[in-house]
Amino acid sequence: MDSYDLVVLKTVAICEYGVRAVSAKYIMKCDDDTFVRLEAVMAEVKNIPNGKSLYIGNMNYRHNPLRIGKWAVTYEEWPEEDYPTYANGPGYVISADIADSIVSEFTDHKLRLFKMEDVSMGMWVERFNKTRPVEYVHSVKFCQFGCIDDYYTAHYQSPRQMLCLWDKLQAGKPRCCNMR
């Protein structure tokens, strides 16, 4: 049975697959309703000097937990007043060393799991950053609310919109499609 609560475990599995199964340098997590301009994402990643630990996406800094509504978090679940810096869940990239650390901590039963996978990733990267510096890179082009022109990722895209985005991309124009 699939549920939103399992996304955090799927994220750990993505980290394990990207390091242990295919030896990737970077791992990108994105939602299934997110269209990705992979060549643009990789160009942004390549701006970071080789060998640096990397966390790139549309970052939230000092974001306060919502205490009411759909994404409500109780004080028992998260007693702190703000979350660690984290990239929004529709699409972000981490370097393999961070992924490897996540898998190791999970295997050793030391990984703190939180119900929101993007916040969990922020916690895990923050912990990793205490032992090895991480290059945090923020870009609004990892669009979390839909699509912006010259996007890296476009979220909440229907299959029809993805086909339209692909067609526009093939024509050389990373432009949004506003149909439903």
N, C-alpha and C positions, 0 to 999 in steps of 0.2 A: 504494500500500500504506500502510495506516495503522499507526502504532505510537506508543507512549508518548513515544518520543524526538522525535516531531514536534510535540508539544504546545507546546514553547517557540516554534517557528516559527508555529504557529497563533495563539499569543498576540500575537506581533508583527503578524500579519495582522489580528487583531481591533482592535488599536490603529490600524492604518492605515485600516481600514474606518470606524471610529467617528469619526475626525477628517476624513479626506479625502473620504469618500463621503457621510456624512450630517451632518457638523458637530455632533456631540454634545458636550455640556458634560462629560458623565461617561461612562465605559465600565465595564461590569461584565463580568467573566469568571466563568463558573461551569461546572461539569461537567454533563454531560448526565443524570446521576443526582441532580441537585440541584434541589429545589423552592424557588422564590424567591417571597417575599412582596414584590413590587416596590414597592407603596405604602409598606410599612414601611421598606424600604431607602432609598427616596427621601426619606422624612421624616427619616431619620437624616442623609442627605447634606445636606439643607436646613438642618440645625443649624449647618453650617459657613458662615461669612460668604462672600458672593459674591466671586469673584476669587481665593480662596485655592487653592493646590494641595492636592490631597486624595488620601489613600491610606487606605481604610477596609476593615476585615475582622477576622478572628480572628487577631491578630498573635502571632507567635513572636518573643520577644526573647532574644538570645544563645543561640540553639538550636545545639547541637553536631551536626556531621555524624555520621551513623551509619557506622561503619566495617565492619560485618558485617550480613548479612541482605538482604532484598529491596531496601531503599533505600540500600544501602551505597555509599559514595563513597570512592574511593582518595585518598591524599595527593597523588597526581599531579593528580587532578581538582580537589581542593579542599584546598590545603595549610594554610589557616587553621584555627584551633581552633573558630571559631563562624561561623555565617552572619550576614549583615546582618539587621536586622529585616525580617520578611516576613509577609504574610498567607497563611493556609492556602489552598491551591488550589481547594477546592470552590466558593468564591465570595468575590469582593472587588471593590472599586470604585476606579478611579483617575480623576483629572480629565483633561480633554482636553489640557492643556498637558504633562502627563507623557507621555501617549500620543504626542503630536506629537514630543516629544524622543526617545522610543524609536524611532519610525519614522525620524527624521532620522539618528540614530546608526547604525541598521541600514543605511540607504541609503548612508551614508558609510563603511561597513565598520568602525565603531568600537564596535559593540555587542557586549559580552561575552555569549556564549551558554553557558548551563549546562544540564545534562540535566534538572534539575527546574525547571519553569516558575515555580512559586511563589517559589522561591529566586532565580531569574533576575529576576523582577519586583522582589523586594527589593533586589537589586544595582542595578537600573536606577533605582529610586526613590531609593536612597541616593546615587547619583551625581548625580541631578537635584537633590537636596536640598542639595548643596554650592554650587549657584548660585542657587537659589530655595527658600525655606523651604517644607517640606511639612508639612501637618497630618496626622499619623498618628493614626488613630482605631481603637481596639481595642474589639471587642464579641464576647462569647461567643455572641451571638444568631446570628452567622454560624457555625452549628453544623457542625463538621467530622466528627463521629463518628456522625451519625444525625440525631436530632430532639430538641429540647427545646421545651416549651410556650412560646409567644410568640416563636418563632424568627423570624429574618429569612431564613435559608436552612436547609434540611434536606437533609443529604447521605445517600448510599446509599439512595435511595428507588426502589422498583420502580414500574412504571407503575400498578399497582393502588394502591400507597400514595399516589402523586401524585394519583390521582382521589379518594381518601379525604381527603387534605389539602385539595384544592380544595373538596370538599363541606363540610368543616368550616369552611373559610374563608368560603364563601358564607353559612353559617349564623352568621357573626360570631364564630367561635371559632378562633383560630390554635393548634390543638391537634394533637398527634402521632397517627399511626395506627401501631399496633404489629403490623400483619399482614405476612405475606410474600407 
